[in-house]
Each structure stands twice: as C-alpha cells, then as structure tokens.
Amino acid sequence: MLPVGPCRFPELSPSPRASQSLHRKGGAAGRVRSSYSPGPYRSQRELSLPGPWTGTYGAHLLCRFPGSLLRRLFVAPHLMTSLPPPELKERLRQESFARRDALEKQFREEAAQRIAAQALDCPDFKDVTPVGGYWPIRSEVDPRPLMEALLDRGQDVALSQILHPHLSWRLWQPGDMLIKGGFGVREPGPDAPEVFPKALLVPLVVFDRRGGRIGYGKGHFDRAIAALEEKHSVLTIGLAYAVQEIDEVPVEPHDRLLDIVITEAELIRTKSA
C-alpha cells in the first residue's frame, strides 16, 4: 500500500488567454465561454483538504496533467475483491461525493464551460437529435451551458422525468416551467412532449476508462439506457470532474457502460465504445 497524504487541490489561475470566447463562426458555441486557458492549470497556492479517502480504505490521490486536478482514487485491491459490489459501490460513492463537494463553486462553473466546449467539438455528437439531458443537483456537472448551445445549433434537447423506477424525457427550452419531481429533481411537466433520445448526457458519481459508472444507486439511467436501446442505438456521454475517476468501477450485470466520458481535462472514448 502506498503512503497516504492530504489531498491537494490547485487553485485555477487564468492565463493570458483566459477570457477568450469559444465562439466559432457560424456555430452555436457562442453561449459557451471559457474563463481559463485550455492548457495546463496554473496553481498559485494549494489547499489541503484531507477527506475520508485518506482513511482506512488504503486510497491515495495522484496528480494528472495536462488540464486536470487529480489523477484518480486508488482503491486497495483487497477491498475490490472482499466486498460485495453494492457495498463497495456505496463506499466509492461516499468518497467521491466528498471529493466532488470539495470543489469550489468557481471551479465547477468553469469546468461546466470547458466540458461543454469539448462536447460541442465531438463529431459523434454533432448531428444527433434529440439529446436527453438532466437538471443538475448537488455538485453535479451543470449541463445547462451545453444544452443551451445544442439548442442554438438546432438539436432538440429533452430533460429527464423520473417515473420511478423508470425515466422518460420531455422536450425542454430555457425558461420553461419546471416542477419538483421525484427525489427533488426539477423536471418538465406532463404537458411537455415526450421524446426518445438518441444521445444521453449522463450524470455520475464515479467513473472509469472502461465506461463503468456509479450513480446514485437507484438504477434509473441503467434501465433507461436499456429501454432506449430496444428502440434504436444510443450514444451515452457521462459528464464528470476528473477527480471522480477511479481505476476500476465494480460492474454488475445490469450496469450499462458509457461510450464517452467528458471531464474538464479531456474527452475519453471508453474501452466499451
């Protein structure tokens, strides 16, 4: 087991290119603006944030460059083999919540812009419609800059609606009236037209480079992806911060692997794609 130290989060510092707009001539990315350089982060200071991942689980965090804060959380091999998958997932979920919640609001806002810019540049995503999105809760990546830019370039966007244990998607435009749905998530009302997305923006708590994902544990997106795949192929895109990556997510038979994961640091084409 490697020695464990406090987790250090660099503070983002804008480069001379920091205010550069990501607007492309004739495109829809004008809504998406970056307040920091697309190059490696520059750190003026470090903030020590010890957390539960530095405890008895034998986990440590490594730096990742260019462009991301941290490499990933290391999980002790004996835990990967000794714990039942649901219990291991819950431990990983709680540790990742702590890391994600520790990110400052400004960083999360900047990360959402950078994630949106990468998604808009992804050729797989260019002409797909409709796109299923979600309304952010807690410290999730905010997909609204991306969803608004997709609308600007002519793609339909729908928000998820929880009909436990399933999800449906209903068309959305900025300014639409939203209601408080299941689990406190804001969602369209029943009068909004239902659609069946051909691409999904998927929130997550933990991910790996195979496309493995841990969500909130209710299985809504796994069931929704399976149901949509019975109708047509679906491009699944996880939105995450780099600090949410681990080496290996425990995968159960019902889990659906993601095709792409986009963080503030990079676009990852997963091994499942």
Order of alpha helices (4+ residues) and beta strands (2+ residues): beta-beta-alpha-alpha-alpha-beta-alpha-beta-beta-beta-beta-beta-beta-beta-beta-alpha-beta-beta-beta
